Amino acid sequence: MSTAQSTYSKGLEGVIAAQTEMSFINGSEGILEYVGIAIGDLASQSSFEETVFLLWNKRLPTAEELGAFTTDLRANYGLCDSLKARITACPADAEPMHVIRTMISSMAMDDSSPNENSVEAAREKSLQILATAPAIVAAFDRHRRGLEIIDPDPSLNFAGNFLYMLNGEKPTPAMIRAFDICMITHADHGLNNSTFAARVVISTLSDVYSAITAAVGSLRGPLHGGANEGVMKMLNQIPDVEGAEEHVMNMIKNKERIMGFGHRVYKSKDPRASELMTLAKQLAEDTGNMDLYNKSHAIELVMEREYASKGIYPNVDFYSATTYHCIGLKLDLFTPMFVLARIAGWAGHVIEQLGDNRLFRPTTDYVGPHDVAYVPIEKR
Ligand SMILES: CC(C)(COP(=O)(O)OP(=O)(O)OC[C@H]1O[C@@H](n2cnc3c(N)ncnc32)[C@H](O)[C@@H]1OP(=O)(O)O)[C@@H](O)C(=O)NCCC(=O)NCCS
């Protein structure tokens, strides 16, 4: 006897669990819009700061509003002394994803009212987390390399300031723009696993820090945001473009998953993959990494031949690997880059959830036995 009251959907596929005004996805036609604006238009014309304003306010800002939002964000770029001390107390061989998850969680201890859950308070805490996260990643990376932590430069935008704090030198405008586009394309994506995690946690009226911490924990999985590191590992195993076909065919033969392909919602090419493919090609040309781009493209062609009929195409993680490599990022910083961008989406969903909250509490379909006699331990 099953206890299911409605249809069971493994992995909650197709279940509508929330309403949002943030992103719209049409998986069969490969459409993604933020508040109705096509992702391609935002990638080519907007900035990450403007995109965050759009997601959090459900409209584009005026020049004055964008200026005020940017000023607020930049005012919060730095690390307080206690957070800096916690980062430098992390072991140098810690994984950056574990560090960023732990540090975001710890930020609640620097907040005098961490549990305040009004929509207004959630916006303020979200802005603080968004502004601080790049400094956490950059500071930890420098700490583990034995380098001095670099203070933020509030004259730089979100993308430029992160690259500056990481590398200690001013990035070129082309690099800043490339990174900015990565941030825009990764900012929000419906009720993906980590966003669902954030909404589930905040629906208990816990706190914003707990919700974002849970989301970071979800994102690092290889079936979610961790896939971009998996793509790079695969690219590193392939010696040259000629070896791509054999490598992928062997993986398919061994029934291995090809990281950076497939998506629960998209059954056509993820529009973010198309944006990032163009970006990756340009960056690869500019940075002398065309071999990497060519290997990626060769993999895409093999996968198209073998898997397009099953609706498996490149997703956002596939070309982001080449892009991040060309920007000069280390492999274990790829998924943290996804965190920096997706905080925008997580926070937007937390704000939406708090604005019209109801506790998430789905049910299970009990498929175990009934009427089982209790056997005392000495008789088992
Ligand atoms: C993202 C992902 C988890 C979505 O999967 P899903 O909707 O749960 O689909 P399933 O895991 O049920 O897979 C359905 C079928 O497609 C196959 N499949 C899905 N993605 C695949 C991939 N990347 N490589 C090979 N086969 C894949 C599965 O093996 C399965 O085949 P089967 O029916 O013969 O058993 C899945 O496509 C995947 O694992 N991709 C690789 C990781 C990745 O890039 N993640 C980032 C997502 S943005």
Ligand as a Chemical Component Dictionary entry (heavy atoms), coordinates in Angstrom:
data_LIG
# 
_chem_comp.id                   LIG 
_chem_comp.type                 NON-POLYMER 
_chem_comp.pdbx_formal_charge   0 
_chem_comp.three_letter_code    LIG 
# 
loop_
_chem_comp_atom.comp_id 
_chem_comp_atom.atom_id 
_chem_comp_atom.alt_atom_id 
_chem_comp_atom.type_symbol 
_chem_comp_atom.charge 
_chem_comp_atom.model_Cartn_x 
_chem_comp_atom.model_Cartn_y 
_chem_comp_atom.model_Cartn_z 
_chem_comp_atom.pdbx_ordinal 
LIG C1  C1  C 0 22.343 17.628 -16.064 1  
LIG C2  C2  C 0 21.847 16.208 -15.921 2  
LIG C3  C3  C 0 22.043 15.732 -14.486 3  
LIG C4  C4  C 0 20.342 16.215 -16.222 4  
LIG O1  O1  O 0 19.952 14.943 -16.204 5  
LIG P1  P1  P 0 18.464 14.383 -15.988 6  
LIG O2  O2  O 0 17.432 15.238 -16.532 7  
LIG O3  O3  O 0 18.331 13.999 -14.555 8  
LIG O4  O4  O 0 18.579 13.126 -16.903 9  
LIG P2  P2  P 0 19.086 11.715 -16.463 10 
LIG O5  O5  O 0 20.246 11.770 -15.557 11 
LIG O6  O6  O 0 17.869 10.972 -16.011 12 
LIG O7  O7  O 0 19.591 11.147 -17.874 13 
LIG C5  C5  C 0 18.693 10.778 -18.923 14 
LIG C6  C6  C 0 19.462 9.930  -19.921 15 
LIG O8  O8  O 0 20.397 10.764 -20.623 16 
LIG C7  C7  C 0 21.730 10.293 -20.409 17 
LIG N1  N1  N 0 22.587 11.468 -20.206 18 
LIG C8  C8  C 0 22.224 12.662 -19.675 19 
LIG N2  N2  N 0 23.272 13.480 -19.672 20 
LIG C9  C9  C 0 24.297 12.811 -20.196 21 
LIG C10 C10 C 0 25.650 13.140 -20.430 22 
LIG N3  N3  N 0 26.133 14.339 -20.109 23 
LIG N4  N4  N 0 26.461 12.217 -20.985 24 
LIG C11 C11 C 0 25.972 11.003 -21.304 25 
LIG N5  N5  N 0 24.702 10.632 -21.098 26 
LIG C12 C12 C 0 23.873 11.520 -20.555 27 
LIG C13 C13 C 0 21.667 9.456  -19.142 28 
LIG O9  O9  O 0 22.702 8.514  -19.088 29 
LIG C14 C14 C 0 20.299 8.831  -19.277 30 
LIG O10 O10 O 0 20.388 7.780  -20.210 31 
LIG P3  P3  P 0 19.506 6.448  -20.037 32 
LIG O11 O11 O 0 18.079 6.911  -20.124 33 
LIG O12 O12 O 0 19.935 5.598  -21.174 34 
LIG O13 O13 O 0 19.833 5.903  -18.683 35 
LIG C15 C15 C 0 22.585 15.264 -16.898 36 
LIG O14 O14 O 0 22.361 15.663 -18.231 37 
LIG C16 C16 C 0 24.076 15.173 -16.604 38 
LIG O15 O15 O 0 24.482 14.406 -15.746 39 
LIG N6  N6  N 0 24.921 15.974 -17.331 40 
LIG C17 C17 C 0 26.336 16.008 -17.055 41 
LIG C18 C18 C 0 26.628 16.964 -15.900 42 
LIG C19 C19 C 0 26.434 18.388 -16.284 43 
LIG O16 O16 O 0 26.933 18.851 -17.301 44 
LIG N7  N7  N 0 25.742 19.125 -15.415 45 
LIG C20 C20 C 0 25.526 20.540 -15.574 46 
LIG C21 C21 C 0 24.105 20.839 -15.846 47 
LIG S1  S1  S 0 23.884 22.558 -16.224 48 
# 
loop_
_chem_comp_bond.comp_id 
_chem_comp_bond.atom_id_1 
_chem_comp_bond.atom_id_2 
_chem_comp_bond.value_order 
_chem_comp_bond.pdbx_ordinal 
LIG C1  C2  SING 1  
LIG C2  C3  SING 2  
LIG C2  C4  SING 3  
LIG C2  C15 SING 4  
LIG C4  O1  SING 5  
LIG O1  P1  SING 6  
LIG P1  O2  DOUB 7  
LIG P1  O3  SING 8  
LIG P1  O4  SING 9  
LIG O4  P2  SING 10 
LIG P2  O5  DOUB 11 
LIG P2  O6  SING 12 
LIG P2  O7  SING 13 
LIG O7  C5  SING 14 
LIG C5  C6  SING 15 
LIG C6  O8  SING 16 
LIG C6  C14 SING 17 
LIG O8  C7  SING 18 
LIG C7  N1  SING 19 
LIG C7  C13 SING 20 
LIG N1  C8  SING 21 
LIG N1  C12 SING 22 
LIG C8  N2  DOUB 23 
LIG N2  C9  SING 24 
LIG C9  C10 SING 25 
LIG C9  C12 DOUB 26 
LIG C10 N3  SING 27 
LIG C10 N4  DOUB 28 
LIG N4  C11 SING 29 
LIG C11 N5  DOUB 30 
LIG N5  C12 SING 31 
LIG C13 O9  SING 32 
LIG C13 C14 SING 33 
LIG C14 O10 SING 34 
LIG O10 P3  SING 35 
LIG P3  O11 DOUB 36 
LIG P3  O12 SING 37 
LIG P3  O13 SING 38 
LIG C15 O14 SING 39 
LIG C15 C16 SING 40 
LIG C16 O15 DOUB 41 
LIG C16 N6  SING 42 
LIG N6  C17 SING 43 
LIG C17 C18 SING 44 
LIG C18 C19 SING 45 
LIG C19 O16 DOUB 46 
LIG C19 N7  SING 47 
LIG N7  C20 SING 48 
LIG C20 C21 SING 49 
LIG C21 S1  SING 50 
# 
